[in-house]
């Protein structure tokens, strides 16, 4: 039968309270034990004297008969000066496991894909911004061409307008002498009628 010095949990839910007990290593954690040699209350401050209480002489006795303390109890015994605890060295303590490495690689790949997508979106946005600028330049050139056409059109309209009054004036001048020629003829006709009337008389 191997004997261990370990913690046995008591207290209520989310408010643990531990007994430091000497028990058979095969017995349940909170089951039957041989002797209680101390208490541990993790809810108290770390610098509190009431946090860990040990009965030193009983702890020394059980260590003398071959009881093996768990890691946590060994820390308490070392702090109390009962049994020195050899410092452990775990060089792989901070190294992530295989699954964690796989997750990290997947995350890095997703980040790279997201960055590439963002760059592609930026390039598309720049291309889209450049295309309207070209269209604006073309649109600016088109009104300038329209304005030039509009400016040329009134000039042509004015030239036509200048020619049209001259054309209108010329027939009027031609018509006026004709009317003048006709008017004397009309005057002559009554005079001729009068002359004929006198002869008859």
Secondary structure by P-SEA (a helix, b strand, c coil): ccccbbbbbbccccbbbbbbcccccccccccccccccbbbbcccccccccccccaaaaaaaaaaabbbbcaaaaaaaaaacccccccccccccccccaaaaaaaaaaaaaaaaaaaaaaaaaaaaaaaaaaaaaaaaaaaaaaaaaaaaaaaaaaaaaaaaaaaaaaaaaaaaaaaaaaaaaaaaaaaaaaaaaaaaaaac
